[in-house]
């Protein structure tokens, strides 16, 4: 398990560095000057190395990412918002289910009391 945590930390670090490399490329492209072409090539090379690093690390780790999280990322939605909504829905459904259980338990108690009143010791 510790080895998995170390690998996850390596992947997380590599992903953060990849995002940083992408941002650097974006800045370079946004303010592109012909003399910045060498810098752009260096940054693209750095990005490719980061992708290779992520690919090599990922072979050693088994991480399942829910499809909904990937959809959020593709739709440019913060996954934390998805998680918050998911837990709020789960809490609401939990309260609804608890309400149903309470109603059934109350009904059972009332039914037992009424049966006891009607049939007495026959039950």
ChimeraX attribute file (.defattr): number of C-alpha atoms within 10 A of each C-alpha:
attribute: neighborCount
match mode: 1-to-1
recipient: residues
	/A:1	6
	/A:2	7
	/A:3	10
	/A:4	13
	/A:5	11
	/A:6	12
	/A:7	18
	/A:8	18
	/A:9	12
	/A:10	16
	/A:11	19
	/A:12	13
	/A:13	13
	/A:14	17
	/A:15	16
	/A:16	13
	/A:17	16
	/A:18	20
	/A:19	14
	/A:20	13
	/A:21	19
	/A:22	16
	/A:23	13
	/A:24	17
	/A:25	21
	/A:26	14
	/A:27	12
	/A:28	16
	/A:29	13
	/A:30	9
	/A:31	9
	/A:32	13
	/A:33	10
	/A:34	7
	/A:35	8
	/A:36	12
	/A:37	13
	/A:38	10
	/A:39	13
	/A:40	20
	/A:41	12
	/A:42	12
	/A:43	19
	/A:44	16
	/A:45	13
	/A:46	17
	/A:47	20
	/A:48	14
	/A:49	13
	/A:50	19
	/A:51	16
	/A:52	12
	/A:53	16
	/A:54	18
	/A:55	12
	/A:56	12
	/A:57	15
	/A:58	15
	/A:59	9
	/A:60	12
	/A:61	15
	/A:62	10
	/A:63	9
	/A:64	6
	/A:65	8
	/A:66	8
	/A:67	9
	/A:68	12
	/A:69	16
	/A:70	13
	/A:71	12
	/A:72	15
	/A:73	12
	/A:74	10
	/A:75	9
	/A:76	9
	/A:77	13
	/A:78	12
	/A:79	15
	/A:80	11
	/A:81	10
	/A:82	14
	/A:83	13
	/A:84	11
	/A:85	12
	/A:86	12
	/A:87	11
	/A:88	12
	/A:89	12
	/A:90	12
	/A:91	12
	/A:92	12
	/A:93	12
	/A:94	12
	/A:95	12
	/A:96	12
	/A:97	12
	/A:98	12
	/A:99	12
	/A:100	12
	/A:101	12
	/A:102	12
	/A:103	12
	/A:104	12
	/A:105	12
	/A:106	12
	/A:107	12
	/A:108	12
	/A:109	12
	/A:110	12
	/A:111	12
	/A:112	13
	/A:113	12
	/A:114	12
	/A:115	14
	/A:116	13
	/A:117	10
	/A:118	11
	/A:119	9
	/A:120	10
	/A:121	8
	/A:122	7
	/A:123	8
